[in-house]
Amino acid sequence: MARPRTHGKARAATVASLEPPKQQGRPRSSGSKKCDRCGRMAAKIRVHWPDGAICGICFTEALHTHGRCPSCGDRRLLPGRDADGEAICRDCAGITRPEMVCIRCGAEAERFRGGACARCVVTGDLEALLKPTNPPDLRLARLVHVLANVRRPESIYTWMRGKRAHELLTQIGERSIELTNESLDQLPRSPAVDHLRDILIHHRMIIAPEDRYLAIFERWLAKRLDELHDRPRIASVIEQYATWHHLSRLRMRIGAANMDIAARDARQQITEAGRFLIWVEDAKHLTVETFTQIHIDEYLTDAVSTRYEIKNFISWYAKNRSGQRQLYVPKRKAVLPLPSLTQKHRLQVIRNAIEFDQVALGTRVAALIHLLWATPLTRLVQLKVTCIELRPDGMRIALGRTPSEIPELLAPLFWQHREDRTNQQTTNVGTDWLFPGYRAGRHLSVPTLQQRFHVIGLDPQRTRNTTLKSLTGQIDVHSLAQTLGYAPKTLAAHAERAGIYMSRYVEAKRIARTPAVR
């Protein structure tokens, strides 16, 4: 028997219960040597500078700190520290050791290999792999420049040393692979190929496919059908369903803002349809032509919600393949009341988003947008940096037709994130996404954002329901739809659940019949 769901009883994370952030890179080793800069115990001391013994972590951080020196006013590397702990240049700090000057380009940077900085090392390795001058190829020369001149070339060095990436770059250098979509499509799909394609598209070295999400869907479908090669009857039905029902609809949506979500939904529905037909064959020893409504009902009895994704398949199958048989998927009974939080819980999560300094600022800002305006995650990740505006009367965020005021207490957090967004250390530069992703030209993915929200105790579904219930109880549906960008019909349903006054309920129902706000 399925476990009953609870609503609003989960406890919000607190500072005491906050999970420590995972350390990036190599595990930190401890020892008997104390760093005078960070106070940590280390196995060995990297260097001794005027302000004391410096561990390896602080040394690397110091050699990645650039800016204007508060002592002399020069803009340069700031590895030293003054008496107040301010970062200062090496001349003002009295640092004379040469390990922070590249022997190739003379730039102030950490020596990465053979006395050269990471940028020079990456440039040399890429030129050796891609051979942009033998024969001369301007696009390859530009690719070397793009990869070597990122803010953190060490990340590019790590990527290009991976087996798949190294093989790919070698083949390009040998001219056995051209920098075209057609050539990349012929390769087995891998993160290295997808990453390189995104880099080339984002930096306009190749033309983007008509729709990248459609291309990804077509490659996924070919792989899925290949996995069903030992079940020819099922493969035939799934191919027809995927081609006639989903692929044709996706091609009509090319360029739509939510194309990624539509393609993901199509993949899930196709996957669930395949699982159902496999269950029909294996569990009931029937064929795709002989299952009945009884088997659909049995398959959905006490089933997880994802099984109901066969609804579109059954509708298509009844219309196109089953002759006169009447097949349908019964409506799934919604769990009432809707999963929600207590206001105390919601306020605690808002406090977490403001106070948890050890959590990435982008995660905290995204959480605040979701907590205050109930923006769905699918829309949240697609917000552009231009949606936040600084005006003489305050800061505004545009989620719908009517911009909403950002509380004065939160304005510095929003502006700091807007001006220094994460994930722009490598190839995803020049993007206008408010929440950039890891790949060039991409925004953050919904699953990644969900994982980050978990750190501060935020449950998106519960939070959205609670926030909308609160807002619809305070603001009329029409005004709220203009502010949040929701369809009035959706807000009218939440207003009804919030128990608004009957006069406002009638108005909400009238507004619900107006066209949705896009």
Disulfide bonds with the S-S distance in Angstrom:
none
